[in-house]
Amino acid sequence: MSSRTRALVLGVSIPVIVFTVIGGYLGRAMAQGDETFRYLRVFEDVVSLVLTNYVEPVDVTQAMKGAMKGLADSLDPESAYLTPELVKSHEGNVSPGPAEVGIDVSLQSYLRVVAARDGSPAARAGRQPGDFIRAIDNRATRDMSSYEGARLLRGAAGSTVSLLVIRGNAADPHEVTLVRERLNAPTLTSRMADPTAGYIRVAEFTTDTASRLKQAFDALAKSGAVRYLIDLRGTSRGDLDDGVAAARLFVREGTLAVRQGRNDQRETMASQPGDGAITAPVALVVDAGTAGAAEVFAAALQDHDRADLVGQNTLGRAARQRLVKLPDASGLWLTYVRYLTPDNDPIHQAGLEVDVEVEQPEIEFGAAAPTPDVTLQKAIETLGARR
């Protein structure tokens, strides 16, 4: 290996070593001693072979960006490699704009729609969990990180964004143009589902969700409700700890959630005196768009047998990310802590299994949601059997 090649390899290996030490995912390999460094030697050999054997001169900078991106993408859908420009914007808290279309995305080859926020332009246009966004403003999203995709969907109020959307048949994409706007739809609404069942829709978890849930339960009880449905379908927004706070209303004693960090360090979040004020029967309506705080909330109620989950298995996104800067001013957006169920089962990349599964009808592109709502009807039936 020439001295120039060795210098290049050393230069690009340093970020990998930094990632290995800080990233949080190679701890097990580090514990095995030389195993991690065996892979680094292989990486060094690969770089050398590419530089000396590829048919054209290699742009080392671009090649290393691709290597770092592939390394981050292999961890989980939320981790990502950030260019120096993205790092600078993140550190400076520079937002692409105050408006959005209401879509949450995750990486799955292309950007996958996790959910469309209630009342948003995306929801009004019929975007569904599981839709794939093939391009944003003619920019291909294949292998684009969810971090970058989320930023591209934001912008100035009144500006437009063009999406190339795939549903079902990948050979038949549809172009959709949405107008960005500031979202102001309510995060929680309630009504009577039938003479004895109250219905509460939680569209997003916020710092006041717990108090508003209690108010909604009290108001519905005055209207005759003795059992309750909480609809979490497509609920993917909110801080994870806000989900824990809401669960306190329903769980009198025991563990509510567990935070798992590096080296399997675990922090238990337990109930406190005064928790468990709501004792009425509850059913939670969930689907593949139920994620984050909603999953943490649902896991607490499910594991303590306070509620049945009805619908479809949840997404599996319950973790926090933070920025790890690299020497060249780029960075890694890495998952550093995951939330577990009270029974210490993983939620992130696993999701929650429902107690009562309801097969979902296929909705053709551009068609309205079918009526009646079969999942909600099944939840009411399930709730009637719960004591």
HELIX and SHEET records of a PDB file:
HELIX    1   1 SER A    3  ILE A   22  1                                  20    
HELIX    2   2 GLY A   27  ALA A   31  1                                   5    
HELIX    3   3 ASP A   34  ASN A   53  1                                  20    
HELIX    4   4 VAL A   60  ASP A   73  1                                  14    
HELIX    5   5 PRO A   84  GLU A   91  1                                   8    
HELIX    6   6 PRO A  121  ARG A  124  1                                   4    
HELIX    7   7 SER A  146  LEU A  152  1                                   7    
HELIX    8   8 THR A  209  LYS A  222  1                                  14    
HELIX    9   9 LEU A  240  ALA A  247  1                                   8    
HELIX   10  10 ARG A  262  ASP A  264  5                                   3    
HELIX   11  11 ALA A  293  ASP A  303  1                                  11    
HELIX   12  12 VAL A  374  ALA A  385  1                                  12    
SHEET    1   A 4 ALA A  80  LEU A  82  0                                        
SHEET    2   A 4 GLY A 331  LEU A 340 -1                                        
SHEET    3   A 4 THR A 255  GLN A 260 -1                                        
SHEET    4   A 4 ARG A 266  ALA A 270 -1                                        
SHEET    1   B 3 ALA A  80  LEU A  82  0                                        
SHEET    2   B 3 GLY A 331  LEU A 340 -1                                        
SHEET    3   B 3 ALA A 319  LYS A 325 -1                                        
SHEET    1   C 4 ILE A 103  LEU A 107  0                                        
SHEET    2   C 4 LEU A 111  ALA A 116 -1                                        
SHEET    3   C 4 PHE A 132  ILE A 136 -1                                        
SHEET    4   C 4 ARG A 139  ALA A 140 -1                                        
SHEET    1   D 5 ILE A 103  LEU A 107  0                                        
SHEET    2   D 5 LEU A 111  ALA A 116 -1                                        
SHEET    3   D 5 PHE A 132  ILE A 136 -1                                        
SHEET    4   D 5 THR A 160  ILE A 166 -1                                        
SHEET    5   D 5 HIS A 174  VAL A 179 -1                                        
SHEET    1   E 6 LEU A 188  ASP A 194  0                                        
SHEET    2   E 6 ALA A 197  VAL A 202 -1                                        
SHEET    3   E 6 ARG A 227  ASP A 231  1                                        
SHEET    4   E 6 VAL A 282  VAL A 286  1                                        
SHEET    5   E 6 ALA A 307  GLY A 311  1                                        
SHEET    6   E 6 VAL A 356  GLU A 357  1                                        
END                                                                             
